[in-house]
Amino acid sequence: MEDGSPQISPVWVDTDGEHVLINTEEGRVKTNNIRRDPRVAIGIYDAANPYTRVLNVRGTVVDITSENARDHIDALSEKYNGVRPYARHNADRNRLIMKIRPDRIY
């Protein structure tokens, strides 16, 4: 946040083989915070074993693009919900893909 405190949001994740990708909407708190400070942390856990199967990534958002972002959220919806297209499309909002360069993975 602006005062330096952390802000957390559940997100769907993807990868292009080099970057972690997240998809969001323009104007969200997450988007505004990342534009001000591109450092992020992502925690991923296995729901069947959340205490021993965990992946944590610290990284930097290196690119924000709207190119193919609507197709990307549809693909993420299919991956996570088995439904395409994404049911919560808001036609008035610009979707964004954020590319995160992992700086530390553990």
The 8 nearest C-alpha neighbors of each residue, nearest first, counted from 0:
[[1, 3, 4, 2, 5, 32, 6, 28],
 [0, 2, 3, 32, 4, 35, 36, 5],
 [1, 3, 0, 4, 5, 32, 6, 35],
 [4, 2, 0, 1, 5, 6, 36, 32],
 [3, 5, 0, 2, 6, 1, 7, 32],
 [6, 4, 0, 3, 7, 2, 1, 39],
 [5, 7, 0, 4, 8, 29, 32, 28],
 [8, 6, 5, 9, 29, 40, 41, 10],
 [9, 7, 10, 6, 29, 28, 41, 11],
 [8, 10, 7, 11, 41, 42, 12, 43],
 [11, 9, 8, 12, 21, 22, 23, 41],
 [10, 12, 21, 75, 13, 9, 22, 79],
 [13, 11, 21, 20, 10, 19, 14, 75],
 [12, 14, 20, 19, 21, 11, 15, 75],
 [15, 13, 19, 20, 16, 18, 17, 12],
 [14, 16, 17, 18, 19, 13, 20, 98],
 [17, 15, 14, 18, 19, 13, 20, 100],
 [16, 18, 15, 14, 19, 100, 101, 99],
 [19, 17, 100, 99, 14, 15, 98, 16],
 [18, 20, 14, 99, 13, 98, 100, 12],
 [21, 19, 98, 13, 14, 97, 12, 18],
 [20, 22, 12, 97, 96, 11, 13, 23],
 [23, 21, 96, 95, 97, 72, 20, 94],
 [22, 24, 95, 94, 96, 21, 25, 30],
 [25, 23, 94, 95, 93, 27, 92, 26],
 [24, 26, 93, 27, 94, 30, 92, 95],
 [25, 27, 30, 24, 28, 31, 29, 92],
 [26, 28, 30, 29, 25, 24, 31, 23],
 [27, 29, 31, 30, 32, 26, 0, 6],
 [30, 28, 32, 27, 31, 33, 8, 6],
 [31, 29, 27, 33, 28, 32, 34, 26],
 [30, 32, 28, 34, 33, 29, 27, 35],
 [31, 33, 35, 29, 34, 30, 0, 28],
 [34, 32, 37, 36, 30, 35, 31, 29],
 [33, 35, 31, 32, 36, 37, 30, 29],
 [34, 36, 32, 33, 31, 37, 1, 30],
 [35, 37, 33, 34, 38, 32, 39, 31],
 [38, 36, 33, 60, 59, 34, 39, 35],
 [37, 39, 59, 36, 58, 60, 33, 40],
 [40, 38, 58, 57, 59, 37, 41, 60],
 [39, 41, 57, 56, 58, 42, 38, 55],
 [40, 42, 56, 55, 57, 43, 39, 54],
 [41, 43, 55, 54, 56, 44, 40, 53],
 [44, 42, 54, 53, 55, 41, 45, 56],
 [45, 43, 53, 49, 52, 46, 54, 42],
 [44, 46, 49, 48, 47, 52, 53, 43],
 [47, 45, 49, 48, 44, 52, 50, 43],
 [48, 46, 45, 49, 52, 44, 50, 51],
 [47, 49, 45, 46, 50, 52, 51, 44],
 [50, 48, 45, 44, 46, 52, 51, 47],
 [51, 49, 48, 52, 53, 44, 45, 46],
 [50, 52, 49, 53, 48, 45, 44, 54],
 [53, 51, 45, 49, 48, 44, 50, 54],
 [52, 54, 44, 43, 51, 49, 45, 55],
 [55, 53, 43, 105, 42, 44, 56, 52],
 [54, 56, 42, 105, 41, 104, 43, 53],
 [57, 55, 104, 41, 40, 103, 101, 58],
 [58, 56, 40, 103, 102, 39, 101, 41],
 [57, 59, 101, 102, 100, 39, 38, 99],
 [58, 60, 38, 100, 99, 37, 39, 61],
 [59, 61, 99, 37, 98, 62, 100, 97],
 [60, 62, 98, 99, 59, 100, 63, 37],
 [63, 61, 98, 60, 97, 64, 99, 96],
 [64, 62, 97, 96, 98, 95, 65, 61],
 [65, 63, 96, 66, 95, 62, 97, 68],
 [64, 66, 95, 68, 94, 96, 67, 63],
 [65, 67, 68, 64, 95, 96, 69, 94],
 [68, 66, 70, 69, 71, 65, 96, 64],
 [69, 67, 71, 65, 95, 66, 70, 94],
 [70, 68, 72, 71, 67, 94, 73, 65],
 [71, 69, 73, 67, 68, 72, 74, 84],
 [70, 72, 68, 74, 69, 73, 67, 75],
 [73, 71, 75, 69, 74, 70, 76, 68],
 [72, 74, 84, 85, 76, 70, 71, 75],
 [75, 73, 71, 77, 72, 76, 78, 70],
 [76, 74, 78, 72, 77, 73, 79, 71],
 [77, 75, 73, 79, 80, 85, 74, 78],
 [76, 78, 81, 82, 74, 83, 80, 75],
 [79, 77, 75, 76, 81, 80, 74, 82],
 [78, 80, 76, 77, 81, 75, 11, 82],
 [81, 79, 82, 76, 77, 78, 75, 83],
 [80, 82, 77, 78, 79, 76, 83, 75],
 [83, 81, 77, 80, 76, 84, 85, 78],
 [84, 82, 77, 85, 73, 76, 81, 74],
 [83, 85, 73, 86, 82, 76, 77, 74],
 [84, 86, 73, 76, 83, 87, 88, 72],
 [87, 85, 88, 84, 83, 82, 76, 73],
 [88, 86, 85, 89, 84, 90, 76, 72],
 [89, 87, 86, 85, 90, 92, 84, 69],
 [88, 90, 91, 92, 87, 93, 94, 24],
 [89, 91, 92, 88, 93, 94, 87, 69],
 [90, 92, 89, 93, 88, 94, 24, 25],
 [93, 91, 90, 89, 24, 94, 25, 88],
 [92, 94, 25, 24, 95, 91, 65, 90],
 [95, 93, 24, 68, 23, 65, 25, 69],
 [94, 96, 65, 23, 68, 64, 22, 24],
 [95, 97, 22, 64, 68, 63, 21, 65],
 [96, 98, 63, 21, 20, 62, 22, 99],
 [99, 97, 20, 62, 60, 18, 61, 19],
 [98, 100, 60, 19, 18, 59, 61, 58],
 [99, 101, 18, 59, 58, 60, 102, 61],
 [102, 100, 58, 103, 57, 99, 56, 59],
 [103, 101, 58, 57, 100, 104, 59, 56],
 [102, 104, 57, 101, 56, 58, 105, 55],
 [105, 103, 56, 55, 57, 101, 102, 54],
 [104, 55, 54, 56, 103, 53, 57, 42]]
